[in-house]
Amino acid sequence: MVVSSLEGLSDAQKQELIASLSAIVVGTSGGEVSAESLSAVATASGNSLSGAWASVFASSVGKAKSVEDFCLAPGGGGGGGGGGGGGGGGDAEEA
């Protein structure tokens, strides 16, 4: 989903987007990803970020050790597919 405006997003979606973008800005600029730094970036961008969302994202990035580890690499996410189909149990002729 491409987002060109925060209009039309729910409050929770706005907060999640603002928090994640703030974490990327702080983390990739070499700063410490803290609730305070995320809130400061959000404010500087003309948005507001609740303390709860800032704390959740700061904690999550901290547990991942870095923003790079927090954000999945392209093609690096998703679960594995189901197992391959098993061979039939019937009698097969050898060629």
N, C-alpha and C positions, 0 to 999 in steps of 0.2 A: 504494500500500500504506500503510495507516494503522498506525503503530507506537504502541502504548500501553505497551509494556514492552520492556526489552532481553532478556528471557527468550526463548529460542527463536531468537535471532539468532546467527549464527556470530561468532567473535571478530573476523574481518575486517569483518563488517557492523556490529558494535558500534563498532569503532574509527572506521570511516568516518562513521557517524551522529554519534558524539560529536565528531569533528573538524569536521564540517560545521556542526553546531549551535553549537559553540564559535566558529567563524569568523563565523557570523552575529551572535552576541552581541557579540563584540569589534568587528567591523566596523561594525555599526549603532550602537554606542555611541560611535563616534568614536575608539576606541583603535587603536593600531598592531597589525596582525595579524602576530604573530610566533609562532614555535614556543613561546616561553615564555608568551606571553599566552594561547594556545590551551590549553596544559597547565594554566595557572592556573585558567581558567574550568572546564575539565573537573574538576579537583580540587575546586573550590568547589561543583560540582554533585553531588559524591559519586561521581564516576567517575574513571577513570584513562585517560590517553591516552599511547600510546607516542611516544617522540621521533621515530620515523620518520614516523608519521602526522601529527604536529604539523608537522614540517618540510615534508612534501609539501603539506599544505593551506596553510601560510603562504606557500610559494613560489608555489603556484597562484594564490592571491588576489593576491599581489604582482605577478605577471605580468599579471593582469586589471586591475590598477590600483585596484580597489575591490571590496568585497563585492557591490555592486549589479551591477557588470559580471560578476562571477564567477557570480552566481546568475542564471539566465535569468528573464526576465519571463514572467508567465503567457501561454502561447500563443506565446512567442518562440523555442521550441526546435524541434528536429526538422528533418529534412531535407526538401527539396522533393519534391513528388510527381513521378512520371514525366511525361514529355512527353505532350501530348495526342495522340490518334490522328491519323495523317495522313489526308488526304483520299484517297478511292479513286482509282485511276488510270484508271477506266473513263470511258466517254463519258457525260456527263450532259447531259440536255436542259435547255435554258434555258426558264424559264417566261415 
